[in-house]
């Protein structure tokens, strides 16, 4: 991608993401993803309405008037973006592609985390680890992550979520927030999903396009699978084939949602052709 075009696209994502973060998501993010606990901050004189259990009796005895303990949330957290950059991310029948949606979601989450003084890092993966960006703070760091998502030409074509979660687990020893941003077109990652959710606060944001989930009657068509890079012919005029196709997709989706629930992973579906603000807000509200 030409440098000028890349800068223009990154800037456009930044403006939209920062606007949404400032106006909508920053406070919701803070409520949904809380710190490790409460730490003592200071003593102050008792005021009407203070809870009696917060009175510091040692200081009260010394000062001969009631004083209370004031606590503040231990806020500083680390958030990691686990972003699927496999070939299926190029799909986008209306509006944006899944990769473009992933970049904007990553920016919104990163700016929201930044406004709460949290560190943010990223792991970009396909069927291998494409990039690992250690957590840091700051606008330039966030824009680097967005730039990598937009401009990266992945070496792999397929999707290996299990390998991504394994790498994440090895790299991040301390508990953190992890956003898995993917269309989840993979299988066999259930066990590592559970193990990751036990150690970290894992959230899955599933990306979908309008053409996925519905088999259209188009006669015989040539189909190219961008992940397997194979070309074949499909008889879409067959009602039997269309029903089998849609049934397989529905079963896969039901299995995914069941595994997310069993593993304690918060899960939301975001579409390339629809606004994502409401489903993301609903996810934050469920956690608040």
Secondary structure, 3 states (H helix, E strand, C coil): CCHHHHHHHHHHHHHHHHHHHHHHHHHHHHHHCCCCCEEEEEEEECCCCCCHHHECHHHHHHHCCCEEEEEEECCCCEEEEEEECCHHHHCCCCCCCHHHHHHHHHHHHHHHHHHCCCEEEEEEECCCEEEEEEEECCHHHHHHHHHHHHHCCCCCCCCCHHHHHHHHHHHCCCCCEEEEEECCCCCCCHHHHHHHHHHCEEEEEEEECCCCCCCCCCCEEEEEECCCCEEEEEECCCHHHHHHHHHHHHHHHHHHHHHHHHHCCEEEEEECCCCCHHHHHHHHHHHC
